[in-house]
């Protein structure tokens, strides 16, 4: 820092930074942020306009995650979210939120940014050094709004940047942040923590997590052809869409043996999933090697067997036992292991803080509530229907992001 007689000026690093949005920036404005109220009309109007531009771009139609984000930002959607935000107290944003986006889910940076904007903050978002067309589409729409001078107040409240992992920019943005939001692996979190935050600031970390899915066999067995196709499509989106690398993507599949024909239900489901994956998934030969390597390692450590499938696009492993460290055995690209139970309570012993999401089908809400609350689980922050594991909401990993990224001044 450089000190003058009456002010402290933060020194910006000289290391390389690529500014994706806006076209030029005065960082001093981010050093002295002026917070807004959550869900301000200006922020809602800006995001609705952004949604419209993204939807009109023909390139967006090639990327379901971009279209989903655009729908998320529609005025009707945001007004509904605002009405669900039931705080009866006046709130303001924290000030500046520094977001570090992950490298495995391209559109995550935009959802994190929207959370910060709608909570009433200025925002700096560092995107992955990997290049994604989805990021380019969204940034292009943002720049168009900026160039048209539409909603200029909200358009000036954020910046999107890209730089290397070891850059001094981490230190700078952390030094001026009121909140730091980190999406990434445990190593990413550890690296960011080398950059100190101001004493009154804090961080919210979405680190490595593990997810599962549970199915009631009877419901699957009784499903019509159309229903099973819809179920398989939802499961495909939960898993194959991001190569099974997203924290919310299930790896362990738990089957509830609520019918004697549970084996027929399993085969019916996987046949439908394989049919979709065979048509839509870009399977690389190296993935077959990775799956076999993982299988050999896993079979050496526990009792299991490989289930027959037509090819390696979908790899099934039946578990005869469920070790407490099962979350350590993962492989991307359609590698699933299955465990059969009479009651969900039989898997409670494995659910640690590491567990994020459980997708479900054919299991009642009361059974799910009994499982989570009856076992007083430390993990599983999200229990959602199959097909909804990657659907973003402001309630994520046990945090209400609007409340977490805002504050409540008390006036008595």
C-alpha positions in Angstrom: 0.0 0.0 0.0 1.0 3.6 -0.6 0.1 6.1 2.2 -0.6 9.8 1.8 -1.4 12.3 4.5 -5.1 11.5 4.7 -5.7 8.4 2.6 -4.5 4.9 2.0 -4.2 3.9 -1.7 -4.0 0.3 -2.6 -1.3 -0.7 -5.1 -2.5 -2.7 -8.0 -0.3 -5.6 -9.2 1.7 -5.4 -12.4 1.0 -9.0 -13.4 -1.1 -9.6 -16.5 -4.8 -9.4 -16.3 -7.4 -9.8 -19.2 -10.4 -7.6 -18.7 -13.4 -9.3 -20.3 -16.0 -6.8 -19.0 -16.2 -3.8 -19.1 -13.9 -2.5 -21.8 -12.0 -0.3 -19.4 -12.1 0.0 -15.6 -11.2 2.4 -12.8 -10.5 0.1 -9.9 -10.7 3.0 -7.4 -14.5 2.8 -7.8 -14.4 -0.8 -6.6 -12.3 0.2 -3.6 -15.1 2.5 -2.4 -18.4 0.5 -3.3 -21.8 1.9 -2.6 -24.2 -1.0 -1.8 -27.8 -1.2 -2.9 -30.8 -3.0 -1.5 -31.4 -6.6 -2.5 -33.5 -7.2 -5.6 -33.5 -3.5 -6.6 -35.6 -2.6 -9.6 -32.5 -1.4 -11.5 -30.8 -4.8 -11.0 -33.9 -6.7 -12.1 -34.3 -4.6 -15.2 -30.6 -5.0 -16.1 -30.8 -8.8 -15.8 -34.0 -9.0 -17.7 -32.5 -7.0 -20.6 -29.4 -9.3 -20.4 -31.7 -12.3 -20.6 -33.4 -11.0 -23.7 -30.2 -10.4 -25.5 -28.9 -13.9 -24.7 -32.1 -15.5 -25.9 -32.0 -13.5 -29.2 -28.5 -14.8 -30.0 -28.8 -17.8 -32.3 -25.5 -19.2 -30.8 -27.2 -19.6 -27.4 -29.5 -22.3 -28.6 -26.5 -24.7 -29.0 -25.8 -24.5 -25.2 -28.7 -25.6 -22.9 -26.8 -24.2 -19.9 -26.8 -20.7 -21.5 -30.5 -20.9 -22.2 -31.2 -22.0 -18.7 -29.2 -19.1 -17.3 -31.2 -16.7 -19.6 -34.5 -18.1 -18.3 -33.2 -17.7 -14.7 -32.7 -14.0 -15.3 -36.1 -13.2 -16.8 -38.1 -10.5 -15.0 -40.9 -12.9 -14.1 -38.4 -15.4 -12.6 -36.6 -12.7 -10.6 -39.8 -11.1 -9.3 -40.9 -14.6 -8.1 -37.5 -15.0 -6.3 -37.9 -11.5 -4.8 -41.4 -12.4 -3.4 -39.9 -15.6 -1.9 -37.2 -13.6 -0.2 -39.3 -13.0 2.9 -37.0 -10.9 5.0 -39.1 -8.3 6.8 -36.0 -6.3 7.7 -34.2 -3.6 5.5 -31.0 -5.0 4.0 -28.1 -3.6 2.1 -25.3 -5.3 0.1 -22.0 -5.9 1.9 -20.0 -3.7 -0.6 -17.6 -5.5 -2.9 -17.8 -9.3 -3.5 -14.8 -11.0 -5.1 -15.9 -14.2 -6.9 -13.6 -17.0 -8.0 -15.4 -19.1 -10.5 -14.7 -22.9 -11.1 -13.2 -24.4 -14.3 -15.6 -27.3 -14.6 -19.0 -25.5 -15.0 -18.8 -22.7 -17.6 -21.9 -20.7 -16.7 -21.3 -20.8 -12.9 -19.5 -17.4 -13.0 -22.7 -15.8 -14.2 -24.9 -17.2 -11.5 -22.4 -16.2 -8.8 -22.3 -12.7 -10.3 -26.1 -12.5 -10.4 -26.2 -13.5 -6.7 -23.8 -10.7 -5.8 -25.8 -8.1 -7.9 -29.2 -9.1 -6.6 -27.8 -9.0 -3.0 -26.9 -5.3 -3.7 -23.1 -5.5 -4.2 -20.4 -4.4 -6.6 -18.6 -7.5 -7.9 -15.4 -8.6 -9.4 -15.5 -12.1 -11.0 -12.4 -14.0 -11.9 -13.3 -16.7 -14.6 -11.3 -19.8 -15.4 -8.3 -19.5 -17.7 -10.0 -22.2 -19.8 -11.9 -20.8 -22.8 -15.6 -21.6 -23.0 -18.0 -20.5 -25.7 -20.8 -20.1 -23.0 -18.7 -17.5 -21.2 -18.1 -15.6 -24.5 -21.9 -15.6 -25.3 -22.8 -14.1 -21.9 -20.0 -11.5 -21.9 -20.9 -10.4 -25.5 -24.5 -9.7 -24.3 -23.1 -7.7 -21.3 -20.9 -5.6 -23.5 -23.8 -4.9 -25.9 -25.8 -3.5 -23.0 -22.8 -1.5 -21.9 -22.3 -0.1 -25.4 -25.9 0.9 -25.7 -25.7 2.7 -22.4 -28.6 0.7 -21.1 -29.0 0.3 -17.4 -25.6 2.0 -17.0 -25.7 2.2 -13.2 -26.0 -1.6 -12.7 -23.7 -2.2 -15.7 -20.9 -0.3 -13.8 -21.2 -2.4 -10.7 -19.2 -5.4 -11.9 -16.1 -6.5 -13.7 -15.2 -9.9 -15.2 -11.5 -10.7 -15.4 -9.1 -13.6 -16.2 -5.6 -14.1 -15.0 -3.2 -16.8 -13.9 -3.5 -18.7 -10.7 -0.4 -17.2 -9.1 -1.2 -13.7 -10.0 -0.9 -10.9 -7.5 -4.4 -9.9 -8.5 -5.7 -12.4 -6.0 -4.0 -10.4 -3.2 -5.4 -7.1 -4.5 -9.0 -8.1 -5.0 -9.0 -10.0 -1.7 -7.6 -6.9 0.1 -10.6 -4.7 -1.0 -13.3 -7.4 -0.8 -16.0 -7.4 1.8 -16.9 -11.0 0.9 -14.8 -13.5 -1.1 -16.8 -16.3 -2.8 -14.7 -19.3 -4.0 -16.0 -22.0 -6.2 -13.5 -24.7 -6.9 -11.5 -27.6 -5.4 -10.0 -27.8 -2.0 -6.6 -26.7 -3.5 -8.2 -23.6 -5.0 -9.6 -22.7 -1.6 -6.2 -23.3 0.0 -4.5 -21.1 -2.6 -6.9 -18.3 -2.2 -6.5 -18.3 1.6 -2.9 -17.2 1.1 -4.4 -13.9 0.0 -5.5 -12.1 3.3 -8.9 -10.5 3.6 -9.6 -7.3 5.7 -10.5 -8.0 9.3 -14.2 -7.4 8.9 -14.5 -9.4 5.7 -15.2 -13.1 5.3 -15.4 -15.8 2.7 -17.9 -18.3 1.4 -16.3 -21.4 0.0 -17.9 -24.0 -2.3 -15.1 -26.5 -2.3 -14.9 -30.2 -3.3 -18.2 -32.0 -2.7 -19.7 -35.4 -3.6 -23.2 -36.3 -4.7 -25.4 -39.3 -5.0 -28.8 -40.4 -6.4 -31.5 -42.7 -4.9 -34.2 -44.5 -6.7 -37.3 -46.3 -5.6 -37.2 -49.5 -7.8 -41.0 -49.9 -7.9 -41.6 -46.4 -9.3 -39.0 -47.1 -12.0 -40.5 -50.4 -12.8 -44.0 -49.0 -13.1 -42.9 -46.0 -15.2 -44.3 -45.8 -18.8 -41.9 -45.6 -21.7 -42.4 -41.8 -21.9 -41.8 -41.4 -18.1 -38.6 -43.5 -18.2 -37.3 -41.6 -21.2 -37.9 -38.3 -19.3 -36.2 -39.7 -16.2 -33.2 -40.9 -18.2 -32.9 -37.5 -19.9 -32.9 -35.7 -16.6 -30.2 -38.1 -15.2 -28.1 -37.5 -18.4 -28.2 -33.8 -17.7 -27.3 -34.3 -14.1 -24.2 -36.4 -15.0 -22.9 -36.5 -18.6 -23.6 -32.8 -19.4 -20.5 -31.7 -17.4 -18.6 -35.0 -17.8 -19.7 -35.9 -14.3 -17.2 -33.4 -13.0 -19.7 -31.0 -11.3 -20.0 -31.3 -7.6 -23.7 -31.9 -7.9 -23.2 -34.9 -10.4 -24.2 -38.2 -8.8 -21.6 -41.0 -8.7 -23.1 -43.5 -6.2 -26.6 -44.8 -7.1 -28.7 -46.2 -4.3 -31.5 -48.5 -5.1 -34.4 -48.9 -2.7 -35.6 -52.5 -2.9 -39.3 -51.8 -2.6 -40.2 -54.5 -5.1 -39.0 -58.0 -5.6 -38.2 -57.1 -9.2 -35.7 -54.4 -8.3 -33.1 -55.9 -10.7 -35.5 -55.5 -13.6 -36.0 -51.8 -12.6 -32.3 -51.2 -12.6 -31.9 -52.7 -16.1 -34.8 -50.7 -17.4 -33.4 -47.5 -16.1 -29.8 -48.0 -17.3 -31.0 -49.2 -20.8 -32.7 -45.8 -21.2 -29.7 -43.9 -19.9 -27.3 -45.7 -22.2 -29.6 -45.1 -25.2 -29.4 -41.3 -24.6 -25.7 -41.2 -23.8 -24.8 -43.3 -26.9 -26.5 -40.7 -29.1 -25.5 -37.5 -27.4 -22.3 -38.0 -25.4 -18.9 -37.4 -27.0 -17.1 -40.4 -25.7 -13.3 -40.4 -25.9 -11.3 -43.6 -26.0 -9.1 -42.5 -23.1 -12.3 -42.5 -20.9 -12.5 -46.2 -21.3 -9.0 -46.6 -20.0 -9.7 -44.3 -17.0 -12.9 -46.3 -16.2 -11.0 -49.6 -16.2 -8.2 -48.2 -14.1 -10.7 -46.9 -11.6 -12.5 -50.3 -11.6 -9.3 -52.2 -11.0 -8.4 -50.0 -8.1 -11.8 -50.1 -6.6 -12.2 -53.9 -7.0 -8.9 -54.3 -5.1 -10.3 -52.3 -2.2 -13.8 -53.6 -1.8 -16.2 -56.3 -2.9 -17.8 -55.3 -6.2 -18.5 -56.6 -9.7 -18.9 -55.0 -13.1 -22.4 -55.2 -14.5 -22.7 -56.1 -18.2 -23.3 -53.2 -20.6 -23.0 -52.9 -24.4 -19.9 -50.7 -24.3 -18.0 -48.4 -22.0 -20.1 -45.3 -22.6 -21.9 -46.3 -19.4 -19.9 -48.2 -16.8 -21.8 -49.9 -13.9 -20.3 -51.3 -10.8 -22.3 -53.3 -8.3 -21.2 -52.9 -4.7 -21.6 -55.7 -2.2 -20.5 -53.4 0.6 -20.5 -49.6 1.1 -17.2 -48.4 2.6 -17.2 -45.1 4.5 -14.6 -43.6 2.0 -16.6 -44.5 -1.1 -16.5 -40.8 -2.2 -12.8 -41.2 -2.9 -13.6 -43.5 -5.9 -14.6 -41.3 -8.8 -14.2 -41.3 -12.5 -15.8 -38.9 -15.0 -17.7 -39.6 -18.2 -20.3 -42.1 -17.1 -18.9 -44.3 -14.3 -21.5 -45.3 -11.7 -21.5 -47.7 -8.8 -24.7 -49.1 -7.3 -25.8 -50.2 -3.9 -29.1 -51.8 -2.9 -30.8 -51.1 0.4 -34.1 -51.9 2.2 -34.1 -48.5 3.8 -32.1 -45.3 3.2 -30.9 -45.3 6.7 -28.5 -48.0 5.6 -26.3 -45.4 3.9 -26.3 -42.8 6.7 -22.9 -43.9 7.9 -21.2 -42.6 4.8 -22.8 -39.2 4.7 -20.1 -36.7 5.8 -19.6 -32.9 5.3 -18.3 -33.8 1.9 -21.8 -34.7 0.6 -23.6 -32.0 -1.3 -26.6 -33.3 -3.3 -28.9 -36.3 -3.4 -31.1 -36.7 -6.5 -34.1 -38.8 -6.0 -36.9 -40.5 -7.9 -39.8 -42.7 -6.5 -39.1 -41.9 -2.8 -41.5 -39.9 -0.8 -40.8 -36.6 0.9 -41.5 -38.1 4.3 -38.9 -40.8 3.7 -36.4 -38.2 2.6 -37.1 -36.0 5.7 -36.7 -39.0 8.0 -33.4 -39.9 6.4 -31.9 -36.4 6.6 -33.3 -35.2 9.9 -33.8 -38.5 11.6 -30.1 -39.3 11.2 -29.0 -35.8 12.0 -26.7 -35.8 8.9 -23.8 -33.4 8.7 -23.9 -33.6 4.9 -26.4 -33.4 2.1 -27.3 -29.7 1.7 -29.6 -30.4 -1.3 -32.1 -33.2 -1.9 -33.7 -32.6 -5.3 -35.6 -34.5 -8.0 -33.5 -36.3 -10.7 -32.8 -33.8 -13.4 -32.5 -30.8 -11.0 -29.1 -31.3 -9.5 -27.4 -28.6 -11.5 -30.4 -26.2 -11.4 -29.1 -23.1 -9.6 -30.9 -21.4 -6.7 -29.9 -18.9 -4.1 -30.1 -21.6 -1.5 -26.9 -23.4 -2.3 -24.7 -25.7 -0.1 -26.6 -24.7 3.0 -26.2 -20.9 2.3 -28.9 -18.4 1.5 -26.8 -16.4 -0.8 -28.9 -13.2 -0.8 -28.7 -13.1 3.0 -25.1 -14.2 3.1 -24.0 -11.5 0.7 -26.0 -8.7 2.3 -26.3 -7.2 5.8 -29.1 -6.0 8.0 -28.5 -2.5 9.5 -30.5 -2.1 12.7 -32.4 1.1 13.3 -34.0 1.2 16.8 
